[in-house]
Amino acid sequence: MADIVISIVTKVSEYLVEPAIREGKYIFCVNEIVEDFENEKNELISERDNLVNRVEQAKHRAEEIEKSVEKWLSDVESLLKEVEDLNQQMKANKSCFQGRFPTWTKYHLCKKMVKKENAMMKLKGKSNNIQPFSHRAPLPGIQYRSLENFTYFESTKVAYDQLLEALEDDKIYMIGVYGMGGSGKTTLVTEASKKVEGLKFDKVVLITVSQTPNIRVIQGQMADALNIKLEDEHEEGRAQRLWLSLKQNSRLLIIVDDLWKEFNLMDIGIHLDNDNKGAWKIILTTRNQHICDLMQCQKNIYMGLLREYESWALFQKHAKVDDRFSESLDGVPQKLCNECKGLPIAIKAVGSSLKGKSNDDWKIALHNLAHPDFIDDEVEGVGDALSCLKLSYDYLGEKKAKMIFLMCSMFPEDYKIAREDLIRYAIGLDPGRMFSLGIARSGIEASINRLLESCLLMDVDENKEYVKMHDMVRDTALWIAKGLENHKILVNVDKPFSNMVEDNDIRDCFAISSWYEKEDKINHLLHAPNLKILLIRGSKKLSDETFEGIEGLQVLSIINDKYGTPLSLPLSVHILTNLRTLRLQKWKLGDISFISNLKKLEVLDLQECILNELPKEVGDLKRLKLLDLSSCDFLENYHEYNGAIGKCSQLEELYVSKWWQKELYSQCVEDIITLPNLQRFVSYSSLYNYHVKSSQLLHVVKFNISMLKSSKNNLLQIAEAVHLEQLNGGFKNVVPEVVRVVGGMNGLTYLHLTSCQMIERVFDTPYDSDSEVDLWIPKLVELVLMELECLKEFCRGTPAQVLRFFEKLEKIIIFDCHQLQNIFPHECNLQNLTRLQINNCKFGEALFSMPVARSLQQLEELIIEECNELKHIIANAREQDSNTRLELVTALPLWSSHFVMPKLKKLHISSCRKLVSIFPICCFEVLAFLEEIYIGRAPALELVFGECDHQNHSSHQCQNQNNRLCLKQLTLYDLENLVGICPENNRAKWPSTKCLTVMECPKLSPSWIATMVSSEVGEVHYTLSN
């Protein structure tokens, strides 16, 4: 009986007492509940912030984040929003928590807190177990290739339409496009592929074969396109790995570009069988129709030359002439165009070379082109084009540009040539003797730019670090060099170097470059008395006599493909006393004291080498102007490097890595930057990380500037571009503290600060001071601020001082400055600003006040990313009760048509979660130059261009002005509440868009998409929702 009673009591306790206790806690344990609730919230926020940092790091590595990570973050954000709402309810009912007596509100809120606390506990800790976290992002592929200069002519459109038709035919899987070199085959195929990617094909893969196919390089191109890593050593294994990857794509287009002979596609992993024929297609381009037959193409498409009137239209475009100008010269320009025989590359090159020339130059050009001295029969079928391109070479005029043009032909086909390589080689050839390396650098850059303008070289990257030579132009350069006395250029890619020596091919050479990849041994001396340049790539074993026949050599470059291979230079290196440029890269070097004999050496480049020490003999090189020790490893005596370098009194450029002891670093930097002729000092960074081409350049890491003596001349005083990273010395501002210690920075045009943790302002003077920014940094036009934890504002001073600080700036880039609040004060003037980029900053709700916005007359590029507090791009400053407040502009008169960014070309806004408006539609009339809009991940945004108060007036403005604008690209991504681009009553007047991409915009209707696309040339790719 007792057991039954106990059991009943236990059950009663379980069902009645424990819930009663739990319910009682909601009333009598309020402080404990609140404390536990806050602790759980703070721990979850900390875990979220850590994960967000990991996400950002992954994105910087160009990785895509896994959906499970994004879901966890999304769940946390949703829960924290609910928690914040609960906090607001608690604050609103604060009084009920202070009283001693229970209330229904206190009970209800405490119960909610416990529930949210349990929800937070479930999420907490899960982020550490999410695997995988991220993966490599796929490369953009064919869309990466810019084809802005592609011109449709009737001749090209015929081939273009045939190609699109063949791509639509399921019975055709192998297509050949053939035609003369330089006729535009690759351009045509690329343009057509961009048209069908994402529609007809899931993936487009482009590979370049060239005259001497490199299987491993081609396989690498395919692996990049497919976003896979090839770890197999042998080519056959790599081919099978690629085949397995290709099989995962059901609809695939492969472009095999620049095919010169029959090629077995299975060698690189491409295998067509009955399962994939039709779903897979291959396009190959070649200069020879017979290759199409050998490759069993089912459809051959001829890329013909341009017709006469098409040629003239293209010629006019590049020569900047018209019919009236031609008639004034008795038709000479049009006759000259006709001599180009309809070859696009020749038309572009000749037209560009004669742009702006005198009448006599035009007449002489026509005579020379109509009566070429000779045509090389070995270049079958392209004699006319070679003569045309030679004319462009002849009209370069200056020897330096011609020499660089010929030098570019020493690199293999389709090779990305670094501008810096050309500069260092050109200095070694010493055309015209420049007294200053800076002047020489500027002159060589000018010559490279002239070649680009003449269409003899092409830029291949946005930062313009590399150039490329069209294979037709390269053939012409080699042909020209062959005809010049003592200027023969020999480029070897397919046979051992020793075979060239035995065949006596090198005797009359001016330049030799060997790109033969396999290990090679040179047992003979190189008897080439006219040789000035020798470039050797790959592992070569040199005999002691190798250099005995090339005493006149001025440029020697031996670059290894694998890091750390030992290199023993022959004893005969001592006789190369005319050497001016020596480049040894990626080698393990032994004793290099021989450099003491190279008295004329001006450029010594030892990038990525392993050395025992830097020999003190470096200090004996009185002409040495450039020393590059980037990424070098020193095995011993690192503390003596400073002494060796310090003796190089003529040194103008020094590139180093973090190989100094930490305690010696500041002293070493101080000694080096006070060298009398130093113009560039870059520590632990690539030269082109700055995107500047300043002659005076300085980048130092963890340097204590306070150790400098302002009375002593130093590079900081004259530098045009300065990058200070992790600055030591306790400085809180650049002006006046840093500038005062340095002794003046009057030449500064580009300032980059990274991770300088004490910096609070760039310019900071008391309000009663007479200091003027013009007197401190009068030439500053570019400002880059990254990861400055204590930065509060750009400039503090009188309104006049603030005005002077901002009004000269042309570019501002800000990353990860979380304390920066008031970026652009009301009194600043951004009249010269052309580019503004802000990433991951926590400033207020609006970026620009109205007065600041009105000053943005030159702004071309506006990029805002991950600014989650931002609600409006522009707000209006109005006075109310003697206090300045910001509010969204809605009244039409405030948006006068002359103020709001009239030259804006690119608008990019991403991951601004609170953004509710960008511009009102009534300001759109002045954005006549806008070409590209990207809006992504702004969940609060409903319209890109929002409402104005006076809609009738605004509609009238858009109606009058909408024909001025045709967007090239409009991208809308992950905008869950977007319903349109502008208000519905302006929809019909919205200008067309050439290329539209819409993804994950579930509320945007197909009818809106149809409105936004140009009917003539529009492209549309969209996914409305997940």
DAKAZI-V326769 format. One line per field, one symbol per residue. ss: DSSP state (H for helix, E for strand, L for the rest). psi: psi as a letter, one per 30 degrees, with the letter a starting at -180 (. if undefined). burial: 1 if it has 24 or more other C-alpha atoms within 12 Angstrom, else 0. A space follows every 50 residues. Layout:
ss = ???
psi = ???
burial = ???
This chain:
ss = LHHHHHHHHHHHHHHHHHHHHHHHHHHHLHHHHHHHHHHHHHHHHHHHHH HHHHHHHHHHLLEEELHHHHHHHHHHHHHHHHHHHHHHHHHHLHHHHHLL LLLHHHHHHHHHHHHHHHHHHHHLLHHHHLLLLEEELLLLHHHHLLLLLL LLLHHHHHHHHHHHHHHHLLLLLEEEEELLLLLLHHHHHHHHHHHHELLL ELEEEEEEEELLLLHHHHHHHHHHHHLLLLLLLLHHHHHHHHHHHHLLLL LEEEEEEEELLLLLHHHHLLLLLLLLELLEEEEEEELLHHHHHHLLLLEE EELLLLLHHHHHHHHHHHHLLLHHHHHHLLLHHHHHHHLLLLLHHHHHHH HHHLLLLLHHHHHHHHHHHHLLLLLLLLLLLLHHHHHHHHHHHHLLLLHH HHHHHHHHLLLLLLLLEEHHHHHHHHHHHLLLLLLLHHHHHHHHHHHHHH HHHLLLLEELLLLLLEEELLHHHHHHHHHHHHHLLLLEEEEELLLLHHHH HHLLLLLLEEEEEELLLLLEEELLLLLLLLLLEEEEELLEEELLLHHHHL LLLLEEEEELLLLLEEELLLHHHHHLLLLLEEEEELEEELLLHHHHHLLL LLEEELLLLEELLLLHHHHHLLLLLEEELLLLEELLLHHHHHHHHHLLLL LLEEEELLLLLHHHHHHHHHHHHLLLLLLEEEELLLHHHHLLLLLLEEEE ELLEHHHLLLLLLLHHHHLLEEEEELLELLLLEEELHHHHHHLLLLLLLE EEEELLLLLLEEEELLLLLLLLHHHHLLLLLEEEEELLLLLLLLEELLHH HHHHHHHLLLEEEEELLLLLLLLLLLLLLLLLLLEEEEELLLLLLEEELH HHHHLLLLLLEEEEELLLLLLEEEEEEEEELLEEEEEELLLHHHLLLLLL LLLLLEEEEELLLLLLELEEHHHHHHLLLLLEEEEELLLLLLELEELLLL HHHHHHHHHHHHHHLLEEEEEEELLLLLLELLLHHHHHHLLLEEEEEEEL LLLLLHHHHHHHELLLLLEEEEELLL
psi = eeeeeeeeeeeeeefeeeeeeeeeefefheeeeeeeeeeeeeeeeeeeee eeeeeeeeefghlkkkeeeeeeeeeeeeeeeeeeeeeeeeefheeffflf kkleeeeeeeeeeeeeeeeeeeekffffgjklellkkklfbfffjkhfgk kkleeeeeeeeeeeeeffjffkfjkkjllkkgfgeeeeeeeeeeefkfde kfkkkkkkeaeikjeeeeeeeeeeefhlkjfkekeeeeeeeeeeeeffke jkkkkjkhkflkkjfffggkjkafefkeekkkkkklfkeeeeeeghkfjk kkjllllefeeeeeeeeffhlaeeeeefghgeeeeeeeffggjeeeeeee eefgkglleeeeeeeeeeefikelkjffikfgeeeeeeeeeeeegedkee eeeeeeefffllkgkjkkeeeeeeeeeefhjgjkekeeeeeeeeeeeeee eeeggflkkglefhfllkkkeeeeeeeeeeeefkkggkkkkkfglkeeee eefhffegkekkkkgkflkkkjflkjjifgkfkjkkkljkkklffegfgh fgkfkkjjklfkkgkkkjklfffffhfgkfkkjjkgljkbkgfffffifg kfjjjhkhlkkeljkffeffjffkfkkjgkgkkkflhfffeeeeeffifg kfkkklaigkkeffeeeeeeeefgkfgkfkjjkhlkegffhlhkejkkjl khkjfffkjffkkleeffkekkjjkhklfgkflekfeeeeeegkhffkfk kjkkhjffkflekjllfglgkkeefeifgkfkkkkkhjfgkelekkalee eeeeefffkekkkkkhiffjdiejlegljhfgkfkkkkkhlhaafkekle eeeffiffkfkjkkkhiffkekeklkjkkkhgkklklkkfkeffhkfgej hfgkekjjkkhjfgkfldllffffffhfgkekkjkkhiffkekejallei eeeeeeeeefffffkjkekkkkkhjfgkflellefgeffkllkekkkkkh iffklfeeeeefkkfegkkkkkjel.
burial = 00000000000000000000000011110100110011011001101100 11011000000001100010011001101100100100010000001000 00000111111111011001101100100000110000101110100000 01101110111111011100011111111111111111111111111101 11111111110111111111111111110100000001111110111000 11111111111110101111110001011111111111101100101111 11111101011111111111100001000001111111111111111111 11111000000100110010000000000001111111111111110001 11111111111111111111111111111110000111011111101111 11111111110001111111111111111110000011111110011101 10000111111111111001010111111111111111111100011111 11111111110001101011001111111111111111100111111111 11111111111011111111111111111111110001011111111111 11111111110000111111111111111111111110010111111111 11111001100011111111111111110011111111111111111111 11111111111111100000111101111111111111111111111101 11111111111111111111111111111111111111111111111111 11111111111111111111111111100000000111110101111011 11111111111111111111111111111111111111111111111100 10111011101100111111111111111111100110111111111111 11110001111111000111111100
